[in-house]
Amino acid sequence: MNINVGFLGSGNMTREHIKVIKDFKEFSIVGVVGKGEKNITKTRKEFSGLTFFKSLKELFTNKKIDLLIICINEELVIKNYKEILRYNCVFLFEKPLGINYLETKKIFTYSKGNKNIFISLNRRFHSSTLAADKLLKNIKGRNPLTIFINDSQDIPRIKKLGLSDKLAQNLMYTNSVHLIDYINIFIKEKIISIKNIIKFKKKKPKDVLTYMEFENGHKAIYKANWSENEKWLINIYSKKLNMNFKPLEKLKLYYPKNIKLKKNYNYYDKKYKPGLYNQALEILKFFKNENNNLVTFKEYLKSVKIIRKIYGD
Protein backbone atom coordinates (compact mmCIF):
# COMPACT_ATOMS: atom_id res chain seq x y z
CA MET A 1 0.00 0.00 0.00
CA ASN A 2 1.25 3.46 -0.92
CA ILE A 3 -0.47 6.58 0.43
CA ASN A 4 0.53 9.89 -1.15
CA VAL A 5 0.64 12.63 1.48
CA GLY A 6 0.56 16.37 0.90
CA PHE A 7 0.93 19.17 3.44
CA LEU A 8 -0.66 22.59 3.56
CA GLY A 9 1.64 24.69 5.70
CA SER A 10 5.37 24.44 6.31
CA GLY A 11 5.74 25.43 9.96
CA ASN A 12 6.47 23.62 13.20
CA MET A 13 3.46 21.27 13.23
CA THR A 14 4.12 20.26 9.63
CA ARG A 15 7.65 19.31 10.63
CA GLU A 16 6.34 17.28 13.59
CA HIS A 17 4.01 15.34 11.30
CA ILE A 18 6.72 14.82 8.67
CA LYS A 19 9.00 13.20 11.26
CA VAL A 20 6.33 10.56 11.86
CA ILE A 21 5.09 10.12 8.30
CA LYS A 22 8.63 9.57 6.95
CA ASP A 23 9.09 6.56 9.24
CA PHE A 24 6.15 4.66 7.69
CA LYS A 25 6.88 2.78 4.48
CA GLU A 26 3.20 3.06 3.50
CA PHE A 27 3.34 6.88 3.29
CA SER A 28 5.04 8.93 0.58
CA ILE A 29 5.35 12.69 1.05
CA VAL A 30 4.80 14.12 -2.43
CA GLY A 31 4.49 17.83 -1.78
CA VAL A 32 4.34 20.70 0.70
CA VAL A 33 2.48 23.96 0.13
CA GLY A 34 4.18 26.78 1.97
CA LYS A 35 4.38 30.57 1.74
CA GLY A 36 6.61 31.79 4.56
CA GLU A 37 10.22 31.69 3.35
CA LYS A 38 11.55 31.30 6.89
CA ASN A 39 9.48 28.16 7.52
CA ILE A 40 10.12 26.75 4.05
CA THR A 41 13.88 27.18 4.49
CA LYS A 42 13.82 25.53 7.93
CA THR A 43 11.69 22.61 6.72
CA ARG A 44 13.82 22.15 3.59
CA LYS A 45 17.00 22.02 5.70
CA GLU A 46 15.55 19.52 8.18
CA PHE A 47 14.15 17.13 5.57
CA SER A 48 15.90 16.47 2.29
CA GLY A 49 14.04 15.59 -0.89
CA LEU A 50 10.83 17.52 -0.23
CA THR A 51 9.05 19.21 -3.12
CA PHE A 52 7.45 22.60 -2.39
CA PHE A 53 4.50 24.17 -4.17
CA LYS A 54 3.09 27.68 -4.06
CA SER A 55 -0.59 26.72 -3.94
CA LEU A 56 -2.98 23.81 -3.43
CA LYS A 57 -3.98 24.09 -7.08
CA GLU A 58 -0.37 23.59 -8.14
CA LEU A 59 0.04 20.66 -5.72
CA PHE A 60 -3.09 18.81 -6.87
CA THR A 61 -2.39 19.55 -10.55
CA ASN A 62 1.04 17.95 -10.37
CA LYS A 63 0.57 15.23 -7.75
CA LYS A 64 -1.97 12.60 -6.80
CA ILE A 65 -2.90 13.27 -3.16
CA ASP A 66 -4.54 10.63 -0.98
CA LEU A 67 -4.08 12.43 2.34
CA LEU A 68 -3.76 16.18 2.90
CA ILE A 69 -2.52 17.29 6.33
CA ILE A 70 -3.47 20.91 7.05
CA CYS A 71 -1.21 22.80 9.46
CA ILE A 72 -1.92 26.47 8.87
CA ASN A 73 -2.50 29.43 11.19
CA GLU A 74 -5.78 29.13 13.08
CA GLU A 75 -7.16 32.35 11.61
CA LEU A 76 -6.51 31.20 8.04
CA VAL A 77 -8.76 28.13 8.19
CA ILE A 78 -12.04 30.06 7.94
CA LYS A 79 -10.63 31.96 4.94
CA ASN A 80 -9.47 28.87 3.07
CA TYR A 81 -11.76 25.97 4.01
CA LYS A 82 -13.84 26.14 0.82
CA GLU A 83 -10.77 25.96 -1.38
CA ILE A 84 -9.33 23.12 0.70
CA LEU A 85 -12.46 20.98 0.78
CA ARG A 86 -13.12 21.13 -2.95
CA TYR A 87 -10.40 18.55 -3.51
CA ASN A 88 -11.06 14.83 -3.44
CA CYS A 89 -8.89 13.25 -0.76
CA VAL A 90 -8.74 12.49 2.96
CA PHE A 91 -8.19 15.57 5.15
CA LEU A 92 -6.45 15.74 8.51
CA PHE A 93 -6.82 19.22 10.02
CA GLU A 94 -4.65 20.32 12.90
CA LYS A 95 -6.98 21.71 15.52
CA PRO A 96 -8.79 24.02 15.72
CA LEU A 97 -11.15 23.72 12.78
CA GLY A 98 -12.58 27.20 13.39
CA ILE A 99 -11.50 29.41 16.28
CA ASN A 100 -14.96 29.55 17.86
CA TYR A 101 -18.28 27.72 17.75
CA LEU A 102 -19.75 29.81 14.94
CA GLU A 103 -16.78 29.25 12.64
CA THR A 104 -16.66 25.53 13.41
CA LYS A 105 -20.40 25.11 12.78
CA LYS A 106 -20.13 27.08 9.52
CA ILE A 107 -17.40 24.77 8.23
CA PHE A 108 -19.27 21.69 9.49
CA THR A 109 -22.43 22.75 7.62
CA TYR A 110 -20.45 23.39 4.45
CA SER A 111 -18.77 19.97 4.65
CA LYS A 112 -22.19 18.27 4.27
CA GLY A 113 -21.23 15.22 6.27
CA ASN A 114 -17.96 14.56 4.40
CA LYS A 115 -16.66 11.42 6.12
CA ASN A 116 -13.10 11.98 4.94
CA ILE A 117 -12.49 14.92 7.30
CA PHE A 118 -10.57 14.23 10.50
CA ILE A 119 -9.15 16.49 13.21
CA SER A 120 -5.74 15.97 14.77
CA LEU A 121 -6.31 15.95 18.53
CA ASN A 122 -2.97 14.35 19.34
CA ARG A 123 -3.65 14.04 23.08
CA ARG A 124 -6.32 11.45 22.31
CA PHE A 125 -3.48 9.28 21.07
CA HIS A 126 -1.02 9.78 23.92
CA SER A 127 0.09 6.41 25.26
CA SER A 128 -1.20 7.61 28.65
CA THR A 129 -4.69 8.32 27.25
CA LEU A 130 -4.85 5.01 25.38
CA ALA A 131 -3.72 3.09 28.49
CA ALA A 132 -6.35 4.80 30.65
CA ASP A 133 -9.12 4.12 28.14
CA LYS A 134 -8.15 0.45 27.91
CA LEU A 135 -8.05 0.04 31.69
CA LEU A 136 -11.48 1.60 32.12
CA LYS A 137 -12.99 -0.58 29.40
CA ASN A 138 -11.62 -3.70 31.08
CA ILE A 139 -13.25 -2.93 34.43
CA LYS A 140 -16.34 -5.08 34.81
CA GLY A 141 -19.42 -3.28 36.10
CA ARG A 142 -17.96 0.11 35.28
CA ASN A 143 -18.80 2.66 37.95
CA PRO A 144 -19.80 6.26 37.25
CA LEU A 145 -16.79 8.46 36.61
CA THR A 146 -15.99 11.90 37.93
CA ILE A 147 -13.56 13.85 35.78
CA PHE A 148 -11.77 16.91 37.19
CA ILE A 149 -10.03 19.20 34.71
CA ASN A 150 -7.67 22.00 35.70
CA ASP A 151 -7.13 24.35 32.77
CA SER A 152 -4.91 27.42 32.55
CA GLN A 153 -4.62 30.03 29.82
CA ASP A 154 -2.48 32.97 30.87
CA ILE A 155 -3.87 35.63 28.51
CA PRO A 156 -1.64 38.54 29.70
CA ARG A 157 1.52 36.44 29.19
CA ILE A 158 0.35 35.08 25.84
CA LYS A 159 -0.47 38.55 24.52
CA LYS A 160 3.03 39.70 25.42
CA LEU A 161 4.34 36.86 23.23
CA GLY A 162 2.53 38.37 20.26
CA LEU A 163 -0.77 36.46 20.03
CA SER A 164 -3.51 38.47 18.34
CA ASP A 165 -6.45 39.73 20.42
CA LYS A 166 -8.84 37.58 18.36
CA LEU A 167 -6.94 34.38 19.12
CA ALA A 168 -6.40 35.35 22.76
CA GLN A 169 -10.16 35.75 23.20
CA ASN A 170 -10.81 32.31 21.71
CA LEU A 171 -8.17 30.20 23.43
CA MET A 172 -10.91 28.00 24.89
CA TYR A 173 -11.62 26.79 21.33
CA THR A 174 -8.06 26.79 20.01
CA ASN A 175 -6.23 25.38 23.04
CA SER A 176 -8.54 24.36 25.91
CA VAL A 177 -10.32 22.01 23.50
CA HIS A 178 -7.53 19.50 24.20
CA LEU A 179 -8.52 19.35 27.85
CA ILE A 180 -12.28 19.52 27.44
CA ASP A 181 -12.07 16.77 24.82
CA TYR A 182 -11.09 14.34 27.61
CA ILE A 183 -14.74 14.47 28.71
CA ASN A 184 -15.77 13.07 25.34
CA ILE A 185 -13.01 10.48 25.43
CA PHE A 186 -14.11 8.91 28.70
CA ILE A 187 -17.79 9.89 29.01
CA LYS A 188 -19.92 9.02 26.00
CA GLU A 189 -23.31 9.80 27.55
CA LYS A 190 -25.36 12.97 27.07
CA ILE A 191 -25.14 15.97 29.39
CA ILE A 192 -28.29 16.22 31.49
CA SER A 193 -27.36 19.36 33.45
CA ILE A 194 -24.65 21.99 33.50
CA LYS A 195 -24.00 24.72 36.07
CA ASN A 196 -21.61 27.56 35.39
CA ILE A 197 -20.74 28.32 39.02
CA ILE A 198 -18.11 30.94 38.15
CA LYS A 199 -18.91 32.37 34.75
CA PHE A 200 -16.37 33.48 32.17
CA LYS A 201 -16.02 37.25 31.82
CA LYS A 202 -14.70 38.28 28.41
CA LYS A 203 -13.67 41.77 29.47
CA LYS A 204 -11.79 40.60 32.58
CA PRO A 205 -11.08 36.88 32.13
CA LYS A 206 -9.97 35.26 35.34
CA ASP A 207 -11.57 32.17 36.90
CA VAL A 208 -14.09 29.69 35.47
CA LEU A 209 -15.80 26.85 37.32
CA THR A 210 -18.38 24.54 35.72
CA TYR A 211 -20.13 21.42 37.02
CA MET A 212 -21.67 18.92 34.58
CA GLU A 213 -23.82 15.85 35.11
CA PHE A 214 -24.26 13.12 32.51
CA GLU A 215 -26.49 10.14 32.02
CA ASN A 216 -25.61 7.05 34.09
CA GLY A 217 -24.26 9.17 36.94
CA HIS A 218 -21.06 10.47 35.34
CA LYS A 219 -19.85 13.92 36.42
CA ALA A 220 -17.30 16.47 35.23
CA ILE A 221 -15.81 19.45 37.03
CA TYR A 222 -14.01 21.99 34.88
CA LYS A 223 -11.85 24.69 36.45
CA ALA A 224 -9.88 27.26 34.50
CA ASN A 225 -7.62 30.16 35.40
CA TRP A 226 -7.22 32.80 32.69
CA SER A 227 -4.71 35.12 34.34
CA GLU A 228 -1.97 32.81 35.64
CA ASN A 229 0.20 30.07 34.20
CA GLU A 230 -0.74 26.84 35.97
CA LYS A 231 -0.01 23.22 35.03
CA TRP A 232 -2.68 21.35 33.13
CA LEU A 233 -4.11 18.52 35.20
CA ILE A 234 -6.78 15.85 34.78
CA ASN A 235 -8.03 13.51 37.51
CA ILE A 236 -10.50 10.69 36.90
CA TYR A 237 -12.19 9.10 39.89
CA SER A 238 -14.19 5.87 40.20
CA LYS A 239 -14.79 3.32 42.94
CA LYS A 240 -12.36 0.82 41.44
CA LEU A 241 -9.65 2.98 39.90
CA ASN A 242 -8.44 6.57 40.12
CA MET A 243 -6.22 8.21 37.52
CA ASN A 244 -4.01 11.27 37.44
CA PHE A 245 -2.61 12.94 34.31
CA LYS A 246 0.10 15.47 35.23
CA PRO A 247 1.48 16.29 32.76
CA LEU A 248 -1.02 14.84 30.30
CA GLU A 249 1.64 12.57 28.81
CA LYS A 250 2.11 10.76 32.13
CA LEU A 251 -0.44 8.56 33.88
CA LYS A 252 -0.53 7.58 37.53
CA LEU A 253 -2.96 4.91 38.72
CA TYR A 254 -4.35 4.65 42.22
CA TYR A 255 -6.18 1.48 43.23
CA PRO A 256 -8.37 1.20 46.36
CA LYS A 257 -5.53 -0.39 48.35
CA ASN A 258 -3.30 2.57 47.52
CA ILE A 259 -1.15 0.62 45.08
CA LYS A 260 0.50 3.13 42.77
CA LEU A 261 1.60 2.46 39.23
CA LYS A 262 3.34 5.12 37.19
CA LYS A 263 3.03 5.04 33.41
CA ASN A 264 5.60 7.19 31.62
CA TYR A 265 5.91 8.12 27.97
CA ASN A 266 6.25 5.10 25.71
CA TYR A 267 9.01 4.91 23.08
CA TYR A 268 7.06 6.63 20.32
CA ASP A 269 5.83 9.44 22.55
CA LYS A 270 9.48 10.19 23.33
CA LYS A 271 10.71 9.94 19.73
CA TYR A 272 7.95 12.10 18.23
CA LYS A 273 5.50 14.74 19.39
CA PRO A 274 3.36 12.67 21.80
CA GLY A 275 0.34 11.06 20.17
CA LEU A 276 1.28 11.61 16.53
CA TYR A 277 2.68 8.10 15.96
CA ASN A 278 -0.41 6.39 17.36
CA GLN A 279 -2.58 8.72 15.30
CA ALA A 280 -0.65 7.72 12.15
CA LEU A 281 -1.41 4.08 12.95
CA GLU A 282 -5.12 4.97 13.01
CA ILE A 283 -4.76 6.71 9.62
CA LEU A 284 -3.33 3.49 8.19
CA LYS A 285 -6.30 1.57 9.58
CA PHE A 286 -8.64 3.98 7.82
CA PHE A 287 -6.95 3.46 4.45
CA LYS A 288 -7.10 -0.31 5.01
CA ASN A 289 -10.84 -0.02 5.68
CA GLU A 290 -10.33 -1.20 9.26
CA ASN A 291 -12.04 0.11 12.38
CA ASN A 292 -10.16 3.13 13.67
CA ASN A 293 -10.29 5.83 16.31
CA LEU A 294 -9.59 8.90 14.20
CA VAL A 295 -11.44 11.99 15.39
CA THR A 296 -14.25 12.74 12.95
CA PHE A 297 -15.61 16.22 12.41
CA LYS A 298 -18.85 15.18 14.11
CA GLU A 299 -16.94 13.89 17.15
CA TYR A 300 -14.85 17.06 17.30
CA LEU A 301 -18.02 19.16 17.21
CA LYS A 302 -19.21 17.45 20.41
CA SER A 303 -16.25 18.90 22.31
CA VAL A 304 -16.76 22.30 20.69
CA LYS A 305 -20.38 22.27 21.88
CA ILE A 306 -19.27 21.57 25.46
CA ILE A 307 -16.92 24.56 25.23
CA ARG A 308 -19.84 26.66 24.04
CA LYS A 309 -21.92 25.57 27.04
CA ILE A 310 -19.12 26.75 29.33
CA TYR A 311 -17.94 29.87 27.52
CA GLY A 312 -20.52 30.83 24.90
CA ASP A 313 -19.79 31.67 21.25
Buried (B, 14 or more C-beta within 10 A) or exposed (E): EEBBBBBBBBBEBBBBBBBBBBEBEBBBBBBBBBEEEEBBEBBBEEBEEBEBBEEBEEBBEEBEBBBBBBBBEBBEBBEBBEEBBEBEBBBBBBBBBBBBBEBBBBBBEEBEEEEBBBBBBBBBBBBBBBBBBEBBEEEEEBBBBBBBBBBBBBBEEBEEEEBEEEBBBBBBBBBBBBBBBBBBBBBEEEBEEBEBEEEBEEEEBEBBBBBBBBEEEBBBBBBBBBBEEEEBBBBBBBEEBBBBBBEBBBBBBBEEEEEEEEBEBBEBBEBBBBBBBBBBBBBBBBBEEEEBBBBBBEBBBBBBBBBBBBBEE
